[in-house]
Amino acid sequence: MKAIQDVGKTIDEIVKSISSAVEKNGAAIEILNASSELSEQSETLKTEVDKFMQQVRPV
């Protein structure tokens, strides 16, 4: 009976570890997606600023 309880506790700990890893992975993926979107917005902003600077520079 004790061995079965020990196995049950071990399985429970493994499940908790896996759940924690999945949560952390999910957060990491969200951060990666947000940073990718921010990078794209940064490139768009750079392009728009460059266009603006071309327009305001004396010809």
N, CA and C atoms as a LAMMPS dump frame, in Angstrom:
ITEM: TIMESTEP
0
ITEM: NUMBER OF ATOMS
177
ITEM: BOX BOUNDS ff ff ff
-5.0000000000000000e+02 5.0000000000000000e+02
-5.0000000000000000e+02 5.0000000000000000e+02
-5.0000000000000000e+02 5.0000000000000000e+02
ITEM: ATOMS id mol type element x y z
1 1 1 N 0.826 -1.19 0
2 1 2 C 0 0 0
3 1 3 C 0.875 1.26 0
4 2 1 N 1.929 1.26 0.791
5 2 2 C 2.836 2.408 0.852
6 2 3 C 3.489 2.641 -0.497
7 3 1 N 3.873 1.577 -1.168
8 3 2 C 4.505 1.709 -2.477
9 3 3 C 3.548 2.343 -3.471
10 4 1 N 2.296 1.982 -3.42
11 4 2 C 1.294 2.549 -4.321
12 4 3 C 1.114 4.032 -4.022
13 5 1 N 1.104 4.406 -2.74
14 5 2 C 0.987 5.807 -2.367
15 5 3 C 2.203 6.599 -2.854
16 6 1 N 3.391 6.002 -2.716
17 6 2 C 4.607 6.669 -3.17
18 6 3 C 4.572 6.894 -4.68
19 7 1 N 4.115 5.891 -5.409
20 7 2 C 4.006 6.025 -6.864
21 7 3 C 2.993 7.126 -7.203
22 8 1 N 1.895 7.148 -6.469
23 8 2 C 0.877 8.179 -6.685
24 8 3 C 1.439 9.569 -6.431
25 9 1 N 2.218 9.736 -5.372
26 9 2 C 2.836 11.028 -5.08
27 9 3 C 3.831 11.409 -6.17
28 10 1 N 4.595 10.443 -6.635
29 10 2 C 5.567 10.708 -7.69
30 10 3 C 4.864 11.142 -8.969
31 11 1 N 3.804 10.461 -9.321
32 11 2 C 3.04 10.823 -10.516
33 11 3 C 2.454 12.226 -10.357
34 12 1 N 1.938 12.532 -9.168
35 12 2 C 1.379 13.853 -8.902
36 12 3 C 2.456 14.929 -9.054
37 13 1 N 3.647 14.685 -8.546
38 13 2 C 4.751 15.645 -8.678
39 13 3 C 5.149 15.839 -10.14
40 14 1 N 5.156 14.75 -10.903
41 14 2 C 5.493 14.839 -12.331
42 14 3 C 4.445 15.666 -13.067
43 15 1 N 3.191 15.435 -12.761
44 15 2 C 2.109 16.186 -13.4
45 15 3 C 2.23 17.669 -13.062
46 16 1 N 2.532 17.99 -11.807
47 16 2 C 2.7 19.387 -11.41
48 16 3 C 3.884 20.012 -12.147
49 17 1 N 4.973 19.264 -12.28
50 17 2 C 6.146 19.777 -12.997
51 17 3 C 5.821 20.04 -14.459
52 18 1 N 5.109 19.126 -15.083
53 18 2 C 4.728 19.285 -16.482
54 18 3 C 3.791 20.486 -16.638
55 19 1 N 2.842 20.631 -15.735
56 19 2 C 1.916 21.768 -15.796
57 19 3 C 2.663 23.086 -15.662
58 20 1 N 3.608 23.127 -14.744
59 20 2 C 4.407 24.333 -14.547
60 20 3 C 5.217 24.656 -15.796
61 21 1 N 5.805 23.634 -16.397
62 21 2 C 6.6 23.838 -17.615
63 21 3 C 5.729 24.35 -18.754
64 22 1 N 4.527 23.819 -18.874
65 22 2 C 3.604 24.251 -19.93
66 22 3 C 3.217 25.716 -19.724
67 23 1 N 2.95 26.098 -18.475
68 23 2 C 2.598 27.489 -18.183
69 23 3 C 3.756 28.415 -18.531
70 24 1 N 4.964 28.027 -18.144
71 24 2 C 6.14 28.853 -18.434
72 24 3 C 6.379 28.932 -19.931
73 25 1 N 6.194 27.825 -20.624
74 25 2 C 6.359 27.798 -22.078
75 25 3 C 5.342 28.719 -22.738
76 26 1 N 4.117 28.679 -22.248
77 26 2 C 3.074 29.54 -22.798
78 26 3 C 3.44 30.999 -22.647
79 27 1 N 3.956 31.361 -21.478
80 27 2 C 4.369 32.743 -21.252
81 27 3 C 5.535 33.106 -22.163
82 28 1 N 6.46 32.184 -22.333
83 28 2 C 7.617 32.44 -23.197
84 28 3 C 7.168 32.656 -24.641
85 29 1 N 6.21 31.885 -25.073
86 29 2 C 5.699 32.023 -26.442
87 29 3 C 5.009 33.374 -26.609
88 30 1 N 4.244 33.795 -25.582
89 30 2 C 3.584 35.093 -25.657
90 30 3 C 4.61 36.225 -25.725
91 31 1 N 5.679 36.114 -24.944
92 31 2 C 6.736 37.131 -24.967
93 31 3 C 7.417 37.142 -26.331
94 32 1 N 7.683 35.979 -26.87
95 32 2 C 8.304 35.888 -28.192
96 32 3 C 7.41 36.523 -29.249
97 33 1 N 6.13 36.243 -29.214
98 33 2 C 5.195 36.826 -30.179
99 33 3 C 5.126 38.342 -30.032
100 34 1 N 5.086 38.818 -28.788
101 34 2 C 5.024 40.263 -28.556
102 34 3 C 6.296 40.945 -29.041
103 35 1 N 7.445 40.325 -28.792
104 35 2 C 8.695 40.944 -29.235
105 35 3 C 8.8 40.937 -30.756
106 36 1 N 8.271 39.919 -31.378
107 36 2 C 8.264 39.865 -32.837
108 36 3 C 7.382 40.978 -33.405
109 37 1 N 6.225 41.162 -32.809
110 37 2 C 5.312 42.231 -33.253
111 37 3 C 5.951 43.598 -33.029
112 38 1 N 6.615 43.774 -31.899
113 38 2 C 7.29 45.037 -31.607
114 38 3 C 8.392 45.308 -32.621
115 39 1 N 9.105 44.279 -33.002
116 39 2 C 10.158 44.425 -34.008
117 39 3 C 9.578 44.872 -35.345
118 40 1 N 8.46 44.276 -35.737
119 40 2 C 7.801 44.667 -36.985
120 40 3 C 7.344 46.124 -36.92
121 41 1 N 6.78 46.533 -35.787
122 41 2 C 6.325 47.91 -35.632
123 41 3 C 7.511 48.873 -35.672
124 42 1 N 8.615 48.456 -35.11
125 42 2 C 9.817 49.282 -35.129
126 42 3 C 10.306 49.506 -36.558
127 43 1 N 10.279 48.461 -37.362
128 43 2 C 10.68 48.588 -38.766
129 43 3 C 9.741 49.512 -39.526
130 44 1 N 8.447 49.391 -39.268
131 44 2 C 7.461 50.264 -39.912
132 44 3 C 7.703 51.711 -39.514
133 45 1 N 7.939 51.94 -38.227
134 45 2 C 8.21 53.293 -37.757
135 45 3 C 9.462 53.855 -38.408
136 46 1 N 10.51 53.067 -38.502
137 46 2 C 11.752 53.511 -39.137
138 46 3 C 11.499 53.913 -40.585
139 47 1 N 10.76 53.096 -41.295
140 47 2 C 10.444 53.388 -42.693
141 47 3 C 9.665 54.698 -42.81
142 48 1 N 8.68 54.891 -41.957
143 48 2 C 7.866 56.106 -41.993
144 48 3 C 8.699 57.337 -41.63
145 49 1 N 9.57 57.227 -40.651
146 49 2 C 10.431 58.35 -40.276
147 49 3 C 11.372 58.691 -41.426
148 50 1 N 11.931 57.667 -42.059
149 50 2 C 12.811 57.905 -43.211
150 50 3 C 12.061 58.637 -44.333
151 51 1 N 10.84 58.227 -44.615
152 51 2 C 10.028 58.896 -45.64
153 51 3 C 9.779 60.349 -45.257
154 52 1 N 9.423 60.558 -43.992
155 52 2 C 9.168 61.909 -43.517
156 52 3 C 10.416 62.774 -43.647
157 53 1 N 11.552 62.248 -43.255
158 53 2 C 12.801 63.007 -43.318
159 53 3 C 13.148 63.361 -44.764
160 54 1 N 12.837 62.484 -45.693
161 54 2 C 13.07 62.786 -47.11
162 54 3 C 12.197 63.949 -47.571
163 55 1 N 11.007 64.049 -47.039
164 55 2 C 10.087 65.105 -47.436
165 55 3 C 10.454 66.46 -46.846
166 56 1 N 10.995 66.477 -45.646
167 56 2 C 11.293 67.759 -45
168 56 3 C 12.691 68.27 -45.279
169 57 1 N 13.557 67.433 -45.81
170 57 2 C 14.9 67.871 -46.166
171 57 3 C 14.823 68.839 -47.353
172 58 1 N 15.638 69.89 -47.311
173 58 2 C 15.658 70.795 -48.473
174 58 3 C 16.179 70.081 -49.714
175 59 1 N 15.543 70.362 -50.797
176 59 2 C 15.929 69.715 -52.054
177 59 3 C 16.933 70.554 -52.793
